[in-house]
């Protein structure tokens, strides 16, 4: 028990040490932009906006580590309710307006109607945020992100397709614990999604194609 307590204390300290400077950086850049937006060149503004978004990305990754540290695979802990995946996706993508603008990325939906699933809202929100973050930041410039809402007799599926240089989807199949894969800080998000989807008796969708199309999402059974 003492070892576990020391481990938790160590992880929490690392999270705090990463979180504080990241918040300071994003606040400083945001304030600078608001005060000097009309006095700097478009190129300088674009660079600052991209830097700000990378700060936000780092904060999301830090939160992911924090979630993993607190994660408890307890199936009885799920609290099911009806969730509109279309509405949640639209809401979360608002955070990436600057990224879309700077990189010429467009988003297309297979349907613009409410798409309700029955699942744990807290877990589904975290899953969507990680999938969308990874898909947006990996997308090539001037490309299209396609978000698909699918259902059949037994299952609901949610998929995000993009054109990107590479996605570490091979890591998902054999990932047993949070880890860095080839020094890339994306495996923790994969681990969290995999565990949360398994708690819903579903499967993760992670597909790579030769034309650089990648599909990231999940399928869960209807209840």
N, C-alpha and C positions, 0 to 999 in steps of 0.2 A: 504493500500500500504506500509506503514511504517513497519507493521508487517511482510509482505512478504519479504521486503528488509532485515530485521533483520534475518529472517529465512534463506534466501539465504547466507547471510554473515556468519552465524553460521555453516551451512553445509559446505561451502567452507573452513572455518577454520579447521574443523574436517578432511576434505579430505587432506588439506595441511599438517596437523600435523601427519597424518598417512603416507602420501606419502614420505615425506622427510627422516624419519628413514629407511623406507623400501628400498629406493634407496641407501642410505648409506650402509646398510647391504649387499645388493646384490653386490654393487661395491667393497666393502672390501673383501668379500668372493671370488669374481671372480678374483681380483688382487692377493690374497693370493694363489689361486689355480694355476694361471699362473706362479708364482714365485717359488713355492715349490712343484709342482706336482711330481717331481722325488725324493723328499726327504721325503715324507710321505708314510705311509703304504696304501695298497689298501683299507683297511677298513676305514681309516681316510678320504681318498679321496672320497670314496663312500658316507660317512656321510656328507661331505661338499657339494658334488654335490646335494644331496637330500635337504639339507638346502637351497641351492641356488635356487632350483626349487620351494620350498615353499615360498621363498621371491618373486619370479616371480608370483606365484599364488596369493599372497596377493596383489601385484600391480594390477593384473587383476581384483580382487574383488573391489579394491579402484576405479579403472576406471569405473566399473559397477555402483557403487554408484554415481559417478560423472555424468555418462550418465543419470541415473534416475533423478537426480536433474535438469538436463537440458531438460528432456524429454517433448515434446509437442505433444499431440495427435491431430495432424492436418493432416487429410487425403489428403488435397490438397498439402501437402509438399512432397509427394513421387515423386521421380524422377526415372522412370523406364528405365532399360537398360538390355541387355542380360548378364547373369552372368554364368560362368562355375563353378559349385559347386565342381566338381572333382578336378580341378586345385587349387581352394581355399583351399580345405581340405588338399591336399598334401602339400601345402605351409605352412599352420598353424601347421600341425603335425610335421614339422621340429623342432619346439620349444620344443618338448617333447622327443627328442632322448635320453636324459639322463634318463628320467623317464622310457622309454621303456626298456632301457638297464639294469637299476638297478632292475626293477621288472619283467623282463622276459615277457613283454607284446608284443604281435604281432598284426598287423593290416591287415585286409583283406577287399577288396573292391568287391562289387557285380558286378562292371564294372569298367574297367580302360580306358574308353572312355570319351571324353568331355560330360558333362551333363549340358545343358544350361536351365536356367529359366529366366523369364522376371520379374524383381522386382527391388526394390530400393537397390542399391549396398551397401550404407552405413549401412542400417538396416540389410541386409543379412550377411554382414561381421561380425557385432556384434553378431548376432544370432549364426552363426557358431562357433565363438570363445568361446562363453559361453557353447554351447552344447559340443564341443570337450573338453574344459577344465574340465567340470564336469564329462564327461564320462571317460577321461583318469585318473584323480585323484581318481575316485571311483572304478576303475577296480581292481580286485583281482590280486595277483601275479601269473605269469605264465599263464595268461589268454589271450583270443583272443577278440579283438574289431572288430566288423563287421560293415562296413559302406555301407548302401544300397541307391541306387539311383533308384527311381521307378516313373513310369508315366502311366497314363491311358488316356482315351478319354478326361477327363475334368481337371485332376489334376497332379501336380508334387509333389513327396514326397521325403523327405530326412530323413533317420533314422540312428542312431548310437546304435548298440546293444553291451552290455557288460555283464560280470559276476561281480557283485559287492555285497558288504555286505548290502547296503541299499541305496535307492534313495528317496528323499523327494518329490516324484511325487504327492502324495495326496494333497500337498499344492497348486499345480497349479490350481486345479478345483475351489477352493473357494477364491483364492488370489485376493484381491481387491486393494491392495496397497503394496509398498515395506515394508517388515517387517522381523524380525528375527523369525524363526520357531524353537522352542525348542533350542534356543541359537545357532542355526546353521546359518552360514552366507552365505546361498545359495538362500534364497527366493528372494533377489533383482534381481538375474539373471533370475529366473523364471518369475518374474513380467515383466521384460524388454522384454523377448522373447514373452510372451503372448500378450503384447500390440503391439509389432511390427508385429507379425503374424496376429493379428486381423485387423491391418491397411491394410494388404494385402488380407483381407476377407478369411483368412485361419484358420487352427486349429493346436493346439499343440498336438503332439503325446507324451504321457508319460505313459508307461505301465510297471507294475511290474508283475513278474511271480514267482511261488513257488520255482523254481529251481535257484533263484537268478539271472535270466536273466532280464535285464532292457533295455527298448527301449526308446530313447529320440530323438525327431525330430519334423518335421512339415510337413503339407500339405498345398499347396496354389493352387488356381485355375489357369488354363492356361488363358492367355490373347491374 
